[in-house]
Amino acid sequence: MRLETLETFVVGNPPPRHGGRYFIFVRLTTACGITGVGEIYSATFGPDVCCAMARDMFARHFEGADPQQIELLFRKAYGAGFTHRPDVSVMGVFSGLEMACWDILGKAADKPVTDLLGGRVHERLRSYSYIYPLNGDVYPDPDQPNAYNDPHVAAEIAAGMVAQGFTALKFDPAGPYSIFDGHQPRLEDISLSVAFCREIRAAVGDRADLLFGTHGQFTVSGAKRMARAIEPFDPLWFEEPVPPESPAEMAQVAAFTSIPVAAGERLCTKYEFARLLEAGAASILQMNLGRVGGLLEAKKIASMAETRQAQIAPHLYCGPIVAAANIQIAAASPNFLVLESIGTFDGPYMRAVKGGIEWEDGYVLSSRAPGLGLELDDAAIASMPYTGSELHLTMDQSHVTP
């Protein structure tokens, strides 16, 4: 097989826009007519720039190549231009193209990618989702009570999610994340976080784990104060308590608290995750398959984690192709813990693809379809252009002071 063509697609994520403002999909086609789909999770530049980078990378390294040569393709992209270091934009683009190669290989073998990564060890994958507002709006009126600012509203929604089947719920009530993080949390942020944990725990009891997110917001001392305050509610994890470039500092938080630390959504390649493990900074690794360097790199990271008694919880705040790749790596990893889902993988979020992700009673069922199990719906994509100018996610530009 030889790779012949690349197509790129920027898709506007329909309201309520769970998963971000847009998705960046790619499709590779071989000379013998097999297609493979992938997704780029690169949020630093606008989506059209990311597509241009994908076309450049394809022309330099992928065009005419054998899609089975994943390791060689990684080395070419990783070392291009005398780089040889983790680069989130390079790895985001590479991840999408690499993912599409695995999809081609699975289709050629008539097997799910899981079977090509060592085989299936999990049939059902426990999943969690954010506690979203009842009306589904990602950006509700901050002056009105909603799931993001009112612990009683969040607790009510959490109880409904548990009744639906979820056994793990994520929330991040500690204030906006800022370009100036890490900062010291305000007392009102700590008090609100405690109220969220208290009310949600009272609503769900021990039927669901609480996943406390912070997006790298705090200094070490600030993270310790927050951890001490929420420890009585026994969260399953304290996510990214300090900014991701500081594994040694994150390790101080991990050593201080009984709450497991989870991290990794903003990291890429085995090298950054190795530093996280070596420092003892996190025992739950949250690689995002559209950013980390693709499926093979994620498998290597999962294996490294296995040697340290650490688990993986693939991260998802992008589109359904990354979701499908996350499912493949989770099903093939003995140390899988829990999978992030966007709700129950239905509604507007899945509009741009053909095929589905099967969610049942709090679990995603491991796909048995060839490749990744999803295809792009070209007609739907044509009706869903992204017309905005904002990036996939926007951080607060102000300085948060206690």
C-alpha positions as CSV (number, residue, x, y, z in Angstrom):
1,M,0.0,0.0,0.0
2,R,1.1,3.6,-0.7
3,L,-0.5,6.8,0.6
4,E,-1.7,8.9,-2.3
5,T,-3.9,11.8,-1.2
6,L,-4.9,13.9,1.8
7,E,-8.1,15.7,2.4
8,T,-8.6,18.1,5.3
9,F,-11.9,19.3,6.9
10,V,-12.7,22.1,9.4
11,V,-16.1,21.4,10.9
12,G,-18.1,23.8,13.0
13,N,-19.3,21.9,16.1
14,P,-23.1,22.5,16.4
15,P,-24.7,23.9,19.6
16,P,-24.3,23.1,22.4
17,R,-20.7,22.7,21.2
18,H,-19.6,20.1,23.7
19,G,-16.1,19.2,22.7
20,G,-15.0,22.6,21.5
21,R,-15.9,25.2,18.8
22,Y,-14.6,23.1,15.8
23,F,-13.1,19.8,14.8
24,I,-10.2,19.3,12.4
25,F,-10.6,16.0,10.4
26,V,-8.3,14.4,7.8
27,R,-8.8,11.6,5.4
28,L,-6.0,9.7,3.7
29,T,-6.5,7.5,0.6
30,T,-4.1,4.9,-0.7
31,A,-3.3,4.2,-4.3
32,C,-5.4,1.0,-4.0
33,G,-8.4,3.1,-2.8
34,I,-8.5,2.4,1.0
35,T,-9.4,5.4,3.0
36,G,-8.5,6.2,6.6
37,V,-9.8,9.1,8.8
38,G,-8.1,11.0,11.6
39,E,-8.4,14.1,13.8
40,I,-6.0,16.8,14.7
41,Y,-6.3,18.3,18.1
42,S,-4.1,21.4,17.8
43,A,-5.5,24.4,19.5
44,T,-2.6,26.9,19.4
45,F,-3.3,28.1,15.9
46,G,-6.4,28.6,13.8
47,P,-7.8,25.5,12.1
48,D,-7.0,26.6,8.6
49,V,-3.3,27.0,9.6
50,C,-3.4,23.5,11.1
51,C,-4.8,22.1,7.8
52,A,-2.0,23.9,5.9
53,M,0.5,22.3,8.3
54,A,-1.1,18.9,7.7
55,R,-0.7,19.3,3.9
56,D,2.9,20.3,4.3
57,M,3.7,17.3,6.6
58,F,1.8,14.9,4.2
59,A,3.8,16.2,1.2
60,R,7.1,15.9,3.0
61,H,6.8,12.6,4.8
62,F,3.6,10.7,4.1
63,E,2.9,11.0,0.4
64,G,3.9,7.8,-1.4
65,A,4.8,6.1,2.0
66,D,3.6,2.8,3.2
67,P,1.0,3.4,6.0
68,Q,2.4,0.4,7.9
69,Q,5.7,2.3,8.6
70,I,4.3,4.1,11.6
71,E,7.5,4.2,13.6
72,L,9.5,5.6,10.6
73,L,6.9,8.2,9.9
74,F,7.0,9.3,13.5
75,R,10.8,9.7,13.4
76,K,10.6,11.7,10.2
77,A,8.0,14.1,11.6
78,Y,9.6,14.3,15.1
79,G,13.0,15.1,13.7
80,A,12.0,17.4,10.9
81,G,13.9,20.7,10.6
82,F,16.4,19.6,13.3
83,T,13.7,19.6,16.1
84,H,13.8,16.3,18.0
85,R,11.7,17.6,20.9
86,P,8.1,17.5,21.9
87,D,6.2,20.1,19.9
88,V,2.4,20.2,20.5
89,S,1.6,21.6,17.0
90,V,3.8,19.1,15.2
91,M,2.4,16.2,17.2
92,G,-1.2,17.4,16.9
93,V,-0.8,17.3,13.1
94,F,1.1,14.0,13.1
95,S,-1.5,12.4,15.4
96,G,-4.3,13.0,12.9
97,L,-2.3,11.6,10.0
98,E,-1.0,8.6,12.1
99,M,-4.6,7.9,13.3
100,A,-5.7,7.7,9.6
101,C,-2.9,5.3,8.8
102,W,-4.1,2.9,11.6
103,D,-7.6,3.2,10.2
104,I,-6.3,2.1,6.8
105,L,-4.4,-0.8,8.3
106,G,-7.5,-2.0,10.3
107,K,-9.6,-1.8,7.2
108,A,-7.0,-3.7,5.1
109,A,-6.9,-6.4,7.7
110,D,-10.7,-6.3,8.3
111,K,-10.0,-5.9,12.1
112,P,-10.5,-3.1,14.6
113,V,-7.3,-1.2,15.4
114,T,-7.4,-2.7,18.9
115,D,-6.5,-6.1,17.5
116,L,-3.4,-4.7,15.8
117,L,-2.2,-3.1,19.1
118,G,-2.0,-6.4,21.0
119,G,-5.6,-7.4,21.2
120,R,-8.6,-6.6,23.3
121,V,-8.4,-6.8,27.1
122,H,-11.5,-4.8,27.9
123,E,-14.9,-5.4,26.3
124,R,-16.7,-2.6,28.2
125,L,-15.0,0.7,29.0
126,R,-16.2,2.7,32.0
127,S,-16.9,6.3,31.0
128,Y,-17.4,9.7,32.5
129,S,-18.7,13.0,31.3
130,Y,-18.8,16.6,32.5
131,I,-21.7,17.8,34.5
132,Y,-23.1,20.1,31.8
133,P,-26.0,22.7,32.2
134,L,-29.5,21.3,31.9
135,N,-30.1,23.3,28.6
136,G,-26.8,21.9,27.3
137,D,-25.2,25.4,26.8
138,V,-21.4,25.4,27.2
139,Y,-21.4,29.1,27.9
140,P,-24.5,29.8,30.0
141,D,-25.4,33.2,31.5
142,P,-22.9,33.6,34.4
143,D,-25.5,35.7,36.3
144,Q,-28.0,32.8,36.3
145,P,-27.7,29.7,38.5
146,N,-26.2,26.9,36.3
147,A,-24.1,23.7,36.6
148,Y,-20.9,25.8,36.6
149,N,-21.6,28.2,39.3
150,D,-24.3,26.7,41.6
151,P,-23.5,23.5,43.5
152,H,-27.2,22.7,44.0
153,V,-27.9,22.8,40.3
154,A,-24.8,20.7,39.6
155,A,-25.9,18.2,42.2
156,E,-29.4,17.8,40.7
157,I,-27.9,17.2,37.2
158,A,-25.3,14.8,38.7
159,A,-28.1,12.7,40.3
160,G,-29.8,12.5,36.9
161,M,-26.6,11.4,35.2
162,V,-26.1,8.6,37.8
163,A,-29.7,7.5,37.1
164,Q,-28.8,7.4,33.4
165,G,-25.9,5.1,34.2
166,F,-22.8,7.2,34.8
167,T,-20.5,6.1,37.6
168,A,-18.1,9.0,37.3
169,L,-18.7,12.7,37.0
170,K,-16.4,15.6,36.2
171,F,-16.6,19.3,37.2
172,D,-14.2,22.2,37.7
173,P,-15.7,24.9,39.9
174,A,-12.5,26.7,41.0
175,G,-12.9,29.7,38.7
176,P,-11.7,30.5,35.2
177,Y,-8.4,29.3,33.9
178,S,-6.1,32.1,32.9
179,I,-3.0,32.8,30.8
180,F,-1.4,33.8,34.2
181,D,-1.8,30.4,35.9
182,G,-0.7,29.1,38.3
183,H,-2.2,31.4,40.9
184,Q,-3.3,31.2,44.5
185,P,-6.9,30.3,44.8
186,R,-9.2,32.8,46.3
187,L,-11.0,31.8,49.5
188,E,-14.3,32.0,47.6
189,D,-12.9,29.6,45.0
190,I,-12.1,27.1,47.7
191,S,-15.4,27.5,49.4
192,L,-17.3,27.1,46.2
193,S,-15.2,24.0,45.3
194,V,-16.0,22.5,48.7
195,A,-19.7,23.2,48.2
196,F,-19.7,21.5,44.9
197,C,-18.0,18.4,46.3
198,R,-20.3,18.3,49.3
199,E,-23.6,18.7,47.4
200,I,-22.7,16.3,44.6
201,R,-21.4,13.7,47.0
202,A,-24.7,14.1,49.0
203,A,-26.7,13.7,45.8
204,V,-24.9,10.6,44.4
205,G,-23.5,8.9,47.5
206,D,-21.0,6.2,46.6
207,R,-22.7,5.4,43.3
208,A,-20.3,7.7,41.4
209,D,-16.7,8.9,41.6
210,L,-16.1,12.7,41.7
211,L,-13.5,13.9,39.2
212,F,-12.2,17.3,40.3
213,G,-10.7,19.4,37.5
214,T,-8.6,22.6,37.7
215,H,-6.8,23.0,34.3
216,G,-3.4,23.7,35.9
217,Q,-4.7,26.7,37.7
218,F,-2.7,26.8,40.9
219,T,0.7,27.3,42.5
220,V,2.0,24.3,44.5
221,S,0.9,25.9,47.8
222,G,-2.5,26.9,46.3
223,A,-3.1,23.3,45.0
224,K,-2.2,21.9,48.5
225,R,-4.8,24.2,50.1
226,M,-7.4,23.2,47.6
227,A,-6.6,19.5,48.0
228,R,-6.8,19.6,51.8
229,A,-10.2,21.3,51.5
230,I,-11.8,18.7,49.2
231,E,-10.1,15.6,50.6
232,P,-13.0,14.7,52.9
233,F,-15.2,14.1,49.8
234,D,-12.7,11.5,48.4
235,P,-12.5,12.5,44.7
236,L,-11.1,9.9,42.4
237,W,-8.7,12.5,41.1
238,F,-7.3,16.0,41.3
239,E,-6.7,17.0,37.7
240,E,-3.7,19.0,36.6
241,P,-3.3,20.9,39.9
242,V,-0.4,23.0,38.6
243,P,0.6,24.0,35.1
244,P,1.7,21.1,32.9
245,E,5.2,22.3,32.3
246,S,6.2,21.7,36.0
247,P,6.2,17.9,36.8
248,A,8.5,18.3,39.8
249,E,6.2,20.9,41.3
250,M,3.1,18.7,40.5
251,A,4.9,15.9,42.3
252,Q,4.9,18.0,45.5
253,V,1.1,18.1,45.3
254,A,0.9,14.4,44.6
255,A,3.0,13.6,47.6
256,F,1.0,16.0,49.8
257,T,-2.6,14.7,49.2
258,S,-4.3,11.3,49.3
259,I,-6.3,12.3,46.2
260,P,-4.7,10.7,43.1
261,V,-3.3,13.3,40.7
262,A,-4.4,13.0,37.0
263,A,-2.6,14.9,34.2
264,G,-1.5,14.8,30.6
265,E,-4.2,16.4,28.3
266,R,-1.7,19.1,27.2
267,L,1.3,16.9,27.0
268,C,2.7,15.2,23.9
269,T,5.0,12.2,23.2
270,K,6.4,9.6,25.5
271,Y,9.2,12.0,26.5
272,E,6.9,14.4,28.4
273,F,4.9,11.6,29.9
274,A,8.2,9.9,31.0
275,R,9.1,13.0,33.0
276,L,5.7,13.0,34.6
277,L,6.1,9.4,35.7
278,E,9.8,9.8,36.8
279,A,8.8,12.7,39.0
280,G,5.9,10.8,40.6
281,A,3.7,13.7,39.5
282,A,0.7,11.7,38.5
283,S,-0.7,8.2,38.8
284,I,-3.4,8.7,36.2
285,L,-2.3,9.7,32.7
286,Q,-4.7,11.6,30.4
287,M,-3.2,11.4,27.0
288,N,-5.3,12.9,24.2
289,L,-4.9,10.7,21.1
290,G,-5.3,13.7,18.7
291,R,-2.3,15.5,20.3
292,V,0.0,13.0,22.0
293,G,1.5,11.6,18.9
294,G,-1.1,9.1,17.8
295,L,-2.0,5.5,18.7
296,L,1.4,3.9,18.8
297,E,2.8,6.7,20.9
298,A,-0.1,6.4,23.3
299,K,0.4,2.6,23.5
300,K,4.0,3.2,24.5
301,I,2.9,5.7,27.2
302,A,0.4,3.2,28.5
303,S,3.1,0.6,28.7
304,M,5.5,2.9,30.6
305,A,2.7,3.7,33.0
306,E,2.1,0.0,33.6
307,T,5.6,-0.4,34.9
308,R,4.9,2.4,37.5
309,Q,1.5,1.1,38.7
310,A,-0.1,4.1,36.9
311,Q,-3.3,4.0,34.9
312,I,-4.6,5.7,31.8
313,A,-7.8,7.7,31.3
314,P,-7.8,8.9,27.7
315,H,-8.8,12.6,27.5
316,L,-11.4,14.0,25.1
317,Y,-12.3,17.5,24.5
318,C,-12.5,17.4,20.7
319,G,-14.3,15.4,18.1
320,P,-15.6,11.9,17.6
321,I,-12.7,10.6,15.6
322,V,-10.4,11.1,18.6
323,A,-13.1,9.5,20.7
324,A,-13.0,6.5,18.4
325,A,-9.2,6.3,18.7
326,N,-9.4,6.6,22.5
327,I,-11.7,3.6,22.6
328,Q,-9.2,1.5,20.6
329,I,-6.2,2.3,22.9
330,A,-8.3,1.9,26.0
331,A,-9.6,-1.5,25.0
332,A,-6.0,-2.7,24.3
333,S,-4.5,-1.4,27.6
334,P,-4.5,-3.5,30.8
335,N,-4.1,-0.4,33.0
336,F,-7.1,1.4,31.6
337,L,-9.1,3.2,34.3
338,V,-11.9,5.4,32.8
339,L,-12.7,7.0,29.4
340,E,-13.9,10.6,28.9
341,S,-17.0,10.8,26.9
342,I,-19.0,13.7,25.5
343,G,-22.3,12.9,27.1
344,T,-23.5,9.6,25.7
345,F,-22.0,10.1,22.2
346,D,-25.2,11.1,20.5
347,G,-27.0,14.2,19.2
348,P,-25.2,17.1,17.4
349,Y,-21.7,15.9,18.5
350,M,-21.9,12.9,16.2
351,R,-23.5,14.7,13.2
352,A,-20.3,14.9,11.1
353,V,-19.6,11.2,11.1
354,K,-21.2,7.9,9.9
355,G,-21.4,5.1,12.3
356,G,-21.7,5.4,16.0
357,I,-20.1,4.9,19.4
358,E,-22.2,2.5,21.6
359,W,-22.8,3.7,25.1
360,E,-24.7,1.6,27.5
361,D,-25.3,1.9,31.3
362,G,-22.3,4.0,31.9
363,Y,-19.9,2.0,29.6
364,V,-18.7,2.4,26.1
365,L,-18.7,-0.9,24.3
366,S,-15.4,-1.7,22.5
367,S,-15.8,-1.4,18.8
368,R,-15.5,-4.5,16.6
369,A,-15.8,-2.6,13.3
370,P,-12.7,-2.5,11.0
371,G,-10.3,0.3,11.6
372,L,-11.5,3.0,14.0
373,G,-15.1,2.3,13.3
374,L,-16.3,5.7,12.0
375,E,-16.4,7.4,8.6
376,L,-16.7,11.1,7.7
377,D,-20.1,12.3,6.4
378,D,-19.1,14.6,3.6
379,A,-22.6,16.0,3.1
380,A,-23.1,16.8,6.7
381,I,-19.6,18.3,6.9
382,A,-20.4,20.6,4.0
383,S,-23.3,22.0,5.9
384,M,-21.3,22.6,9.1
385,P,-18.6,25.2,8.2
386,Y,-16.7,26.9,11.0
387,T,-17.1,30.6,10.4
388,G,-15.7,32.0,13.6
389,S,-12.2,33.3,14.3
390,E,-11.7,32.1,17.9
391,L,-9.5,29.2,18.8
392,H,-10.9,25.8,19.9
393,L,-10.8,26.9,23.5
394,T,-10.3,30.4,25.0
395,M,-8.4,31.2,28.3
396,D,-9.2,34.1,30.5
397,Q,-6.8,37.0,29.7
398,S,-7.0,38.6,33.2
399,H,-4.8,38.0,36.2
400,V,-6.7,36.2,39.0
401,T,-5.7,37.5,42.5
402,P,-6.7,36.1,45.9
